[in-house]
């Protein structure tokens, strides 16, 4: 962890109890990632992959089974409520649903003023000025403060939610599927707003989404999750342009293609490879979590969990990539073979992982 690291997660594991006689469900399994000052790290994967669970663990909303979470150099893994309250000035969140994240009985001005009244204890005039300034920064008119959430569209509400998250000038904002509930045209506007705010305010983002192209638009680096495990990570452009792990390839293949001929050809390729046939069998307790769905799986994939190994090269930045796949050396020849004994820490890279 360097002095410029805002968030550092090491071997994070989160489990949920399912009953006295049922083993706990492991939602996050030994995940490590870091976020530098001014950087966006995207977490991408299907529903149930553990993306939001990681975000909620950072916020203290989910208990941590093992591993450590450091924010600005301090261990916040099991921070007490008083510490969490103080942290909220520097660590904020934008939730997925703009319709439920705002109190319908409060004016927008009162909602945005609340963090200032709790943390800063400033006067009414200064508070009103700050509210007006922040609403203008997210593209909302000044009279927004006197109105209620029900008077705004989903995209406008999400802009207001972003303004609320930025009222205390945080250093890190966790964006938990912030555009998935919005129309495509509104998604682009909100994404551009987040990018502009990051540039203006030197923000860091942990950006959580299931749509790889959306994550790529804003992220500097991407971490791909499946069943709580990291399948692949690296610079966003590299992961998007040249995915190594079969799961990352499947995510990209699932992205809608506007050209129907290209879409039909892509679907035919997936069917020929067997990638579209979802197994009804659960993954084995050992082995690769994706093996039961992977068209390239061999015996070792079902019996031994692959390590995250370095993937040298890359179209965009030339390094900083890892993938957890026994056949990565076959599917991506630049990947370091599993038997080489080389770990990610031993390979120079430009990333922070």
Long-range contacts (C-beta under 8 A, 24 or more apart in sequence): 1-34, 1-70, 1-73, 2-36, 2-352, 3-73, 4-36, 4-37, 5-34, 5-35, 5-36, 5-37, 5-70, 5-73, 5-352, 6-35, 6-36, 6-37, 6-39, 6-71, 6-72, 6-171, 6-172, 6-204, 7-33, 7-34, 7-35, 7-58, 7-69, 7-70, 7-71, 7-172, 7-204, 7-206, 8-34, 8-35, 8-68, 8-69, 8-70, 8-71, 9-33, 9-34, 9-54, 9-58, 9-67, 9-68, 9-69, 9-70, 10-67, 10-68, 10-69, 10-70, 11-66, 11-67, 11-68, 12-54, 12-57, 12-64, 12-66, 12-67, 12-68, 12-69, 13-64, 13-65, 13-66, 13-67, 14-50, 14-53, 14-54, 14-57, 14-62, 14-63, 14-64, 14-65, 14-228, 15-65, 24-65, 26-65, 26-228, 27-53, 27-62, 27-228, 28-53, 28-54, 28-57, 28-228, 29-227, 29-228, 29-229, 29-289, 30-67, 30-229, 31-67, 31-223, 31-225, 31-228, 31-229, 31-230, 32-67, 32-230, 32-353, 33-223, 33-230, 33-233, 33-353, 34-352, 34-353, 35-172, 35-204, 35-205, 35-206, 35-352, 36-204, 36-352, 37-171, 37-202, 37-204, 38-198, 38-202, 38-203, 38-204, 39-204, 39-205, 39-220, 39-221, 39-352, 40-198, 40-204, 40-205, 40-206, 40-207, 40-218, 40-219, 40-220, 40-221, 41-205, 41-206, 41-207, 41-219, 41-220, 41-221, 41-222, 41-223, 42-207, 42-208, 42-209, 42-215, 42-216, 42-218, 42-219, 42-221, 42-222, 42-223, 42-236, 43-206, 43-207, 43-208, 43-209, 43-215, 43-223, 43-225, 44-209, 44-210, 44-211, 44-212, 44-215, 44-222, 44-223, 44-224, 44-225, 44-251, 45-210, 45-224, 45-225, 45-226, 45-251, 46-210, 46-226, 46-251, 47-210, 48-227, 49-210, 49-225, 49-226, 49-227, 49-228, 50-225, 50-227, 50-228, 50-229, 51-176, 51-208, 51-209, 51-210, 51-225, 52-176, 52-177, 52-208, 53-228, 54-206, 54-208, 54-225, 55-93, 55-174, 55-176, 55-206, 55-208, 58-91, 58-174, 58-206, 59-91, 59-93, 59-174, 60-84, 71-172, 72-171, 88-115, 88-119, 88-168, 89-115, 89-119, 89-168, 89-169, 89-170, 90-168, 90-170, 90-171, 90-172, 91-170, 91-171, 91-172, 91-174, 92-165, 92-166, 92-168, 92-170, 92-172, 92-173, 92-174, 93-165, 93-173, 93-174, 93-175, 93-176, 94-158, 94-161, 94-162, 94-165, 94-173, 94-174, 94-175, 94-176, 94-178, 95-161, 95-176, 95-177, 95-178, 96-176, 96-177, 96-178, 96-180, 96-181, 97-181, 98-154, 98-155, 98-157, 98-158, 98-160, 98-161, 98-181, 98-182, 99-149, 99-154, 99-157, 99-181, 101-157, 101-161, 102-149, 102-157, 102-160, 102-161, 102-164, 103-149, 104-148, 104-149, 104-150, 105-148, 106-148, 107-145, 107-146, 107-147, 107-148, 108-135, 108-144, 108-145, 108-146, 108-147, 108-148, 108-149, 108-160, 109-144, 109-145, 109-146, 111-149, 111-160, 111-164, 112-145, 112-160, 112-163, 112-164, 112-167, 115-164, 115-167, 115-168, 116-167, 116-168, 119-168, 120-168, 130-167, 131-167, 134-163, 134-166, 134-167, 135-160, 135-163, 137-163, 137-166, 137-197, 137-200, 138-162, 138-163, 138-166, 138-193, 138-197, 139-193, 153-186, 154-181, 154-182, 154-183, 154-186, 155-182, 155-183, 155-186, 155-189, 155-190, 158-182, 158-190, 159-190, 159-193, 162-190, 162-193, 162-194, 162-197, 166-197, 166-201, 166-203, 169-201, 170-203, 171-203, 171-204, 172-203, 172-204, 172-205, 172-206, 173-203, 173-204, 173-205, 173-206, 174-205, 174-206, 174-208, 175-205, 175-206, 175-207, 175-208, 176-208, 177-208, 177-209, 177-210, 178-207, 179-209, 179-214, 180-209, 180-210, 180-211, 187-214, 191-217, 191-218, 194-218, 211-255, 212-240, 212-248, 212-251, 212-252, 212-255, 213-240, 213-255, 216-240, 221-320, 221-351, 221-352, 221-353, 223-353, 224-248, 224-251, 226-289, 226-290, 227-283, 227-289, 227-290, 228-289, 229-289, 229-324, 230-308, 230-322, 230-324, 231-289, 231-290, 231-323, 231-324, 231-325, 232-321, 232-322, 232-323, 232-324, 232-325, 233-308, 233-321, 233-322, 233-323, 233-351, 233-353, 234-311, 234-314, 234-320, 234-321, 234-322, 234-351, 235-314, 235-316, 235-317, 235-320, 235-321, 235-350, 235-351, 236-316, 237-315, 237-316, 237-317, 238-314, 238-315, 238-316, 238-317, 238-321, 239-321, 241-315, 241-316, 242-314, 242-315, 242-332, 244-311, 244-321, 244-323, 244-325, 244-328, 244-331, 244-332, 244-335, 245-290, 245-323, 245-324, 245-325, 245-328, 246-275, 246-290, 246-294, 246-295, 246-296, 246-325, 246-331, 247-290, 247-293, 247-294, 249-275, 250-275, 250-293, 288-324, 288-325, 288-326, 296-327, 296-330, 296-331, 298-326, 298-327, 300-326, 301-326, 301-327, 306-338, 307-338, 307-343, 308-344, 309-335, 309-336, 309-338, 309-342, 309-343, 309-344, 310-335, 310-336, 310-342, 310-343, 310-344, 310-347, 310-349, 311-335, 311-336, 312-336, 312-347, 317-350, 317-351, 318-350, 319-347, 319-348, 319-349, 319-350, 319-351, 320-349, 320-350, 320-351, 320-352, 320-353, 321-349, 321-351, 322-353
